[in-house]
Amino acid sequence: MSEALANTRQTQPEDSSAMSLIMTVKPSQVTAQLKAIKEFQNLVQNQLIEGKDFGIIPGTGAKPTLLKPGAEKNSHANGRSE
C-alpha cells in the first residue's frame, strides 16, 4: 500500500485542487490501495486476539488499542522484521 501511495504523491501536480488530484490518480493505484486495506482488515479480523494483540487500556476510553504483540504481528505480516 505504501508504494502505491508514494506513486500517487509523486504524480500530484502543482495545482492540488480536488479535481486535479482525482484526474492524476490511476485506477490501478486505487485498486492496489484497496487490496492492501482489505488484507490488513483480514489480518486484524482473523489473526489478532483481543486481550493479547489489542484491547482497551483502562482509563483511556472505549477505543481498542494495538498492543505490542499485535504490532509485531502486523510488522511481520507487512514484511518488516526486527
Rosetta blueprint (number, residue, H / E / L):
1 M L
2 S H
3 E H
4 A H
5 L H
6 A H
7 N H
8 T H
9 R H
10 Q H
11 T L
12 Q L
13 P L
14 E L
15 D L
16 S L
17 S L
18 A H
19 M H
20 S H
21 L H
22 I H
23 M H
24 T H
25 V L
26 K L
27 P H
28 S H
29 Q H
30 V H
31 T H
32 A H
33 Q H
34 L H
35 K H
36 A H
37 I H
38 K H
39 E H
40 F H
41 Q H
42 N H
43 L H
44 V H
45 Q H
46 N H
47 Q H
48 L L
49 I L
50 E E
51 G L
52 K L
53 D L
54 F E
55 G E
56 I L
57 I L
58 P L
59 G L
60 T L
61 G L
62 A L
63 K L
64 P L
65 T E
66 L E
67 L L
68 K H
69 P H
70 G H
71 A H
72 E H
73 K H
74 N H
75 S H
76 H H
77 A H
78 N L
79 G L
80 R L
81 S L
82 E L
